[in-house]
């Protein structure tokens, strides 16, 4: 049986503790801000964009997607008036909202979601289709370098399709608090 050399263990533990203290706070902040360097570049691509413009653009696209659902299975389309802001970077935000398409009860949602995704295949959008944890087919559209994204597929409630949006990144005026509804 091998004996454990306590002196060697103490040296390894001591070196680990010493080396972990070598990271400066500035470096840690830098690393946390650079987690997604593409978003920083995207934010620079939208100079002068206001939150109102970003919200309006996102809501128009939500409705464009919802309007592609075959009319014969649509009961209603309800767009939320307000959304929330999330951080893109330390100085940039994006607007997030959603639209719900209520369908005739019993309508198969996955085939509709697949057709909607295919509609955008030959466009400016990057299209990613996948099966979510609930077993539903979902589609995410992303646009580079503008930094906007749309996710659609089966909603939480039965017989619904949810179209969620995340707008282009923008800078809020200094006097606007990003909490609450927008």
Phi and psi in degrees as GROMACS dihedral restraints (atoms count N, CA, C in turn):
[ dihedral_restraints ]
;  ai    aj    ak    al  type     phi  dphi    fc
    3     4     5     6     1   -80.5    20    10
    4     5     6     7     1   137.8    20    10
    6     7     8     9     1   -91.9    20    10
    7     8     9    10     1   143.0    20    10
    9    10    11    12     1   -82.7    20    10
   10    11    12    13     1   125.7    20    10
   12    13    14    15     1   -86.3    20    10
   13    14    15    16     1   102.6    20    10
   15    16    17    18     1   -62.7    20    10
   16    17    18    19     1   -31.1    20    10
   18    19    20    21     1   -63.7    20    10
   19    20    21    22     1   -42.6    20    10
   21    22    23    24     1   -66.6    20    10
   22    23    24    25     1   -41.4    20    10
   24    25    26    27     1   -61.3    20    10
   25    26    27    28     1   -42.7    20    10
   27    28    29    30     1   -63.0    20    10
   28    29    30    31     1   -39.6    20    10
   30    31    32    33     1   -65.0    20    10
   31    32    33    34     1   -45.7    20    10
   33    34    35    36     1   -61.6    20    10
   34    35    36    37     1   -45.9    20    10
   36    37    38    39     1   -63.2    20    10
   37    38    39    40     1   -44.1    20    10
   39    40    41    42     1   -61.6    20    10
   40    41    42    43     1   -43.9    20    10
   42    43    44    45     1   -63.8    20    10
   43    44    45    46     1   -40.2    20    10
   45    46    47    48     1   -61.6    20    10
   46    47    48    49     1   -45.0    20    10
   48    49    50    51     1   -63.9    20    10
   49    50    51    52     1   -44.3    20    10
   51    52    53    54     1   -63.8    20    10
   52    53    54    55     1   -45.7    20    10
   54    55    56    57     1   -68.3    20    10
   55    56    57    58     1   -32.3    20    10
   57    58    59    60     1   -68.3    20    10
   58    59    60    61     1   -22.4    20    10
   60    61    62    63     1   -83.8    20    10
   61    62    63    64     1    -1.6    20    10
   63    64    65    66     1   -82.0    20    10
   64    65    66    67     1    -8.0    20    10
   66    67    68    69     1   -85.3    20    10
   67    68    69    70     1   122.5    20    10
   69    70    71    72     1   -79.3    20    10
   70    71    72    73     1   155.3    20    10
   72    73    74    75     1   -59.5    20    10
   73    74    75    76     1   -36.4    20    10
   75    76    77    78     1   -61.9    20    10
   76    77    78    79     1   -40.5    20    10
   78    79    80    81     1   -64.8    20    10
   79    80    81    82     1   -40.7    20    10
   81    82    83    84     1   -61.3    20    10
   82    83    84    85     1   -41.8    20    10
   84    85    86    87     1   -65.1    20    10
   85    86    87    88     1   -43.6    20    10
   87    88    89    90     1   -58.5    20    10
   88    89    90    91     1   -44.7    20    10
   90    91    92    93     1   -64.7    20    10
   91    92    93    94     1   -38.9    20    10
   93    94    95    96     1   -69.1    20    10
   94    95    96    97     1   -30.4    20    10
   96    97    98    99     1   -79.4    20    10
   97    98    99   100     1   -24.0    20    10
   99   100   101   102     1   -98.4    20    10
  100   101   102   103     1    18.2    20    10
  102   103   104   105     1   -58.5    20    10
  103   104   105   106     1   -37.7    20    10
  105   106   107   108     1  -128.1    20    10
  106   107   108   109     1    80.3    20    10
  108   109   110   111     1   -62.7    20    10
  109   110   111   112     1   -24.7    20    10
  111   112   113   114     1   -67.7    20    10
  112   113   114   115     1   -32.8    20    10
  114   115   116   117     1   -66.3    20    10
  115   116   117   118     1   -40.1    20    10
  117   118   119   120     1   -57.4    20    10
  118   119   120   121     1   -43.5    20    10
  120   121   122   123     1   -67.2    20    10
  121   122   123   124     1   -38.4    20    10
  123   124   125   126     1   -63.0    20    10
  124   125   126   127     1   -41.0    20    10
  126   127   128   129     1   -59.9    20    10
  127   128   129   130     1   -38.0    20    10
  129   130   131   132     1   -65.8    20    10
  130   131   132   133     1   -18.9    20    10
  132   133   134   135     1   -82.0    20    10
  133   134   135   136     1    -7.2    20    10
  135   136   137   138     1  -119.7    20    10
  136   137   138   139     1    47.4    20    10
  138   139   140   141     1   -64.2    20    10
  139   140   141   142     1   138.4    20    10
  141   142   143   144     1    79.9    20    10
  142   143   144   145     1    -2.2    20    10
  144   145   146   147     1   -70.7    20    10
  145   146   147   148     1   129.8    20    10
  147   148   149   150     1   -94.5    20    10
  148   149   150   151     1   163.3    20    10
  150   151   152   153     1   -64.1    20    10
  151   152   153   154     1   -33.6    20    10
  153   154   155   156     1   -65.3    20    10
  154   155   156   157     1   -41.5    20    10
  156   157   158   159     1   -66.7    20    10
  157   158   159   160     1   -43.3    20    10
  159   160   161   162     1   -62.0    20    10
  160   161   162   163     1   -43.7    20    10
  162   163   164   165     1   -61.7    20    10
  163   164   165   166     1   -47.4    20    10
  165   166   167   168     1   -60.1    20    10
  166   167   168   169     1   -43.5    20    10
  168   169   170   171     1   -61.7    20    10
  169   170   171   172     1   -44.8    20    10
  171   172   173   174     1   -64.8    20    10
  172   173   174   175     1   -42.5    20    10
  174   175   176   177     1   -66.6    20    10
  175   176   177   178     1   -36.4    20    10
  177   178   179   180     1   -63.2    20    10
  178   179   180   181     1   -41.9    20    10
  180   181   182   183     1   -68.8    20    10
  181   182   183   184     1   -38.0    20    10
  183   184   185   186     1   -55.7    20    10
  184   185   186   187     1   -46.3    20    10
  186   187   188   189     1   -69.2    20    10
  187   188   189   190     1   -34.0    20    10
  189   190   191   192     1   -60.1    20    10
  190   191   192   193     1   -44.9    20    10
  192   193   194   195     1   -65.2    20    10
  193   194   195   196     1   -46.8    20    10
  195   196   197   198     1   -60.8    20    10
  196   197   198   199     1   -36.8    20    10
  198   199   200   201     1   -69.8    20    10
  199   200   201   202     1   -13.3    20    10
  201   202   203   204     1   -81.9    20    10
  202   203   204   205     1   -13.9    20    10
  204   205   206   207     1   -67.2    20    10
  205   206   207   208     1   132.7    20    10
  207   208   209   210     1   -52.4    20    10
  208   209   210   211     1   127.3    20    10
  210   211   212   213     1   -56.4    20    10
  211   212   213   214     1   -32.5    20    10
  213   214   215   216     1   -68.3    20    10
  214   215   216   217     1   -14.2    20    10
  216   217   218   219     1  -110.3    20    10
  217   218   219   220     1    -0.6    20    10
  219   220   221   222     1   -89.3    20    10
  220   221   222   223     1   124.8    20    10
  222   223   224   225     1   -90.4    20    10
  223   224   225   226     1   -45.5    20    10
  225   226   227   228     1  -161.2    20    10
  226   227   228   229     1   160.4    20    10
  228   229   230   231     1  -125.2    20    10
  229   230   231   232     1   120.9    20    10
  231   232   233   234     1  -122.8    20    10
  232   233   234   235     1   116.2    20    10
  234   235   236   237     1  -100.8    20    10
  235   236   237   238     1   131.0    20    10
  237   238   239   240     1   -67.1    20    10
  238   239   240   241     1   134.3    20    10
  240   241   242   243     1   -71.9    20    10
  241   242   243   244     1   -33.5    20    10
  243   244   245   246     1  -120.0    20    10
  244   245   246   247     1   157.0    20    10
  246   247   248   249     1  -140.1    20    10
  247   248   249   250     1  -162.6    20    10
  249   250   251   252     1  -127.5    20    10
  250   251   252   253     1   159.4    20    10
  252   253   254   255     1  -102.9    20    10
  253   254   255   256     1   141.1    20    10
  255   256   257   258     1  -128.2    20    10
  256   257   258   259     1   154.3    20    10
  258   259   260   261     1   -77.6    20    10
  259   260   261   262     1   136.4    20    10
  261   262   263   264     1   -95.3    20    10
  262   263   264   265     1   -44.1    20    10
  264   265   266   267     1  -141.9    20    10
  265   266   267   268     1  -170.1    20    10
  267   268   269   270     1   -65.7    20    10
  268   269   270   271     1   -24.2    20    10
  270   271   272   273     1  -121.3    20    10
  271   272   273   274     1    -4.5    20    10
  273   274   275   276     1  -115.5    20    10
  274   275   276   277     1   153.0    20    10
  276   277   278   279     1  -133.2    20    10
  277   278   279   280     1   167.2    20    10
  279   280   281   282     1  -135.7    20    10
  280   281   282   283     1   156.9    20    10
  282   283   284   285     1   -95.6    20    10
  283   284   285   286     1   138.0    20    10
  285   286   287   288     1  -126.1    20    10
  286   287   288   289     1   129.1    20    10
  288   289   290   291     1  -148.2    20    10
  289   290   291   292     1  -169.4    20    10
  291   292   293   294     1  -160.2    20    10
  292   293   294   295     1   160.7    20    10
  294   295   296   297     1  -131.4    20    10
  295   296   297   298     1   138.3    20    10
  297   298   299   300     1  -112.0    20    10
  298   299   300   301     1   129.0    20    10
  300   301   302   303     1  -105.2    20    10
  301   302   303   304     1   114.5    20    10
  303   304   305   306     1   -88.8    20    10
  304   305   306   307     1   132.4    20    10
  306   307   308   309     1  -111.3    20    10
  307   308   309   310     1   161.5    20    10
  309   310   311   312     1   -57.6    20    10
  310   311   312   313     1   131.7    20    10
  312   313   314   315     1   -52.1    20    10
  313   314   315   316     1   136.2    20    10
  315   316   317   318     1    88.7    20    10
  316   317   318   319     1    -0.1    20    10
  318   319   320   321     1   -67.6    20    10
  319   320   321   322     1   132.7    20    10
  321   322   323   324     1   -73.6    20    10
  322   323   324   325     1   118.7    20    10
  324   325   326   327     1   -85.8    20    10
  325   326   327   328     1   -40.6    20    10
  327   328   329   330     1   -54.6    20    10
  328   329   330   331     1   -46.5    20    10
  330   331   332   333     1   -61.8    20    10
  331   332   333   334     1   -35.6    20    10
  333   334   335   336     1   -66.6    20    10
  334   335   336   337     1   -44.8    20    10
  336   337   338   339     1   -60.3    20    10
  337   338   339   340     1   -41.0    20    10
  339   340   341   342     1   -63.2    20    10
  340   341   342   343     1   -43.6    20    10
  342   343   344   345     1   -64.6    20    10
  343   344   345   346     1   -40.7    20    10
  345   346   347   348     1   -61.6    20    10
  346   347   348   349     1   -43.2    20    10
  348   349   350   351     1   -61.8    20    10
  349   350   351   352     1   -44.0    20    10
  351   352   353   354     1   -62.5    20    10
  352   353   354   355     1   -32.5    20    10
  354   355   356   357     1   -56.2    20    10
  355   356   357   358     1   -33.6    20    10
  357   358   359   360     1   -96.9    20    10
  358   359   360   361     1     1.9    20    10
  360   361   362   363     1   -58.9    20    10
  361   362   363   364     1   -42.9    20    10
  363   364   365   366     1  -100.8    20    10
  364   365   366   367     1    52.5    20    10
  366   367   368   369     1  -137.1    20    10
  367   368   369   370     1  -170.0    20    10
  369   370   371   372     1   -71.6    20    10
  370   371   372   373     1    -9.0    20    10
  372   373   374   375     1   -89.3    20    10
  373   374   375   376     1   142.7    20    10
  375   376   377   378     1   -87.0    20    10
  376   377   378   379     1   126.8    20    10
  378   379   380   381     1  -112.1    20    10
  379   380   381   382     1   125.8    20    10
  381   382   383   384     1  -126.9    20    10
  382   383   384   385     1   112.1    20    10
  384   385   386   387     1  -102.8    20    10
  385   386   387   388     1   141.5    20    10
  387   388   389   390     1  -158.6    20    10
  388   389   390   391     1   164.4    20    10
  390   391   392   393     1   -94.7    20    10
  391   392   393   394     1   125.1    20    10
  393   394   395   396     1   -82.8    20    10
  394   395   396   397     1  -178.9    20    10
  396   397   398   399     1   -64.0    20    10
  397   398   399   400     1   -23.7    20    10
  399   400   401   402     1   -85.4    20    10
  400   401   402   403     1    -4.1    20    10
  402   403   404   405     1    90.1    20    10
  403   404   405   406     1     9.2    20    10
  405   406   407   408     1   -94.2    20    10
  406   407   408   409     1   145.8    20    10
  408   409   410   411     1   -79.0    20    10
  409   410   411   412     1   128.4    20    10
  411   412   413   414     1  -123.6    20    10
  412   413   414   415     1   153.6    20    10
  414   415   416   417     1  -127.7    20    10
  415   416   417   418     1   134.4    20    10
  417   418   419   420     1  -117.6    20    10
  418   419   420   421     1   126.6    20    10
  420   421   422   423     1  -103.0    20    10
  421   422   423   424     1   132.0    20    10
  423   424   425   426     1  -130.9    20    10
  424   425   426   427     1   147.6    20    10
  426   427   428   429     1  -122.7    20    10
  427   428   429   430     1   125.1    20    10
  429   430   431   432     1  -114.0    20    10
  430   431   432   433     1   140.4    20    10
  432   433   434   435     1   -94.6    20    10
  433   434   435   436     1    12.5    20    10
  435   436   437   438     1   -74.5    20    10
  436   437   438   439     1   -21.2    20    10
  438   439   440   441     1    80.3    20    10
  439   440   441   442     1    26.0    20    10
  441   442   443   444     1  -107.3    20    10
  442   443   444   445     1   158.4    20    10
  444   445   446   447     1  -149.9    20    10
  445   446   447   448     1   146.6    20    10
  447   448   449   450     1  -134.6    20    10
  448   449   450   451     1   136.1    20    10
  450   451   452   453     1  -126.2    20    10
  451   452   453   454     1   126.0    20    10
  453   454   455   456     1  -141.9    20    10
  454   455   456   457     1   153.3    20    10
  456   457   458   459     1   162.2    20    10
  457   458   459   460     1  -160.8    20    10
  459   460   461   462     1   -55.8    20    10
  460   461   462   463     1   131.8    20    10
  462   463   464   465     1   -80.2    20    10
  463   464   465   466     1   177.5    20    10
  465   466   467   468     1   -67.7    20    10
  466   467   468   469     1   -42.7    20    10
  468   469   470   471     1   -82.5    20    10
  469   470   471   472     1   149.4    20    10
  471   472   473   474     1   -59.1    20    10
  472   473   474   475     1   151.6    20    10
  474   475   476   477     1    59.3    20    10
  475   476   477   478     1    37.5    20    10
  477   478   479   480     1  -135.5    20    10
  478   479   480   481     1   152.0    20    10
  480   481   482   483     1  -116.7    20    10
  481   482   483   484     1   129.2    20    10
  483   484   485   486     1  -104.0    20    10
  484   485   486   487     1   131.0    20    10
  486   487   488   489     1  -112.1    20    10
  487   488   489   490     1   105.6    20    10
  489   490   491   492     1   -97.3    20    10
  490   491   492   493     1   147.7    20    10
  492   493   494   495     1  -132.1    20    10
  493   494   495   496     1   153.2    20    10
  495   496   497   498     1  -137.8    20    10
  496   497   498   499     1   114.8    20    10
  498   499   500   501     1   -74.0    20    10
  499   500   501   502     1   177.8    20    10
  501   502   503   504     1   -62.1    20    10
  502   503   504   505     1   156.1    20    10
  504   505   506   507     1   -78.9    20    10
  505   506   507   508     1   146.2    20    10
  507   508   509   510     1  -148.2    20    10
  508   509   510   511     1   166.3    20    10
  510   511   512   513     1  -103.3    20    10
  511   512   513   514     1   127.3    20    10
  513   514   515   516     1   -77.5    20    10
  514   515   516   517     1   148.4    20    10
  516   517   518   519     1   -60.7    20    10
  517   518   519   520     1   150.0    20    10
  519   520   521   522     1   -58.5    20    10
  520   521   522   523     1   -27.8    20    10
  522   523   524   525     1   -89.5    20    10
  523   524   525   526     1     6.3    20    10
  525   526   527   528     1  -106.2    20    10
  526   527   528   529     1   121.9    20    10
  528   529   530   531     1   -81.6    20    10
  529   530   531   532     1   130.2    20    10
  531   532   533   534     1   -76.6    20    10
  532   533   534   535     1    -2.9    20    10
  534   535   536   537     1   -81.3    20    10
  535   536   537   538     1   165.7    20    10
  537   538   539   540     1    88.2    20    10
  538   539   540   541     1  -162.3    20    10
  540   541   542   543     1  -102.0    20    10
  541   542   543   544     1   145.5    20    10
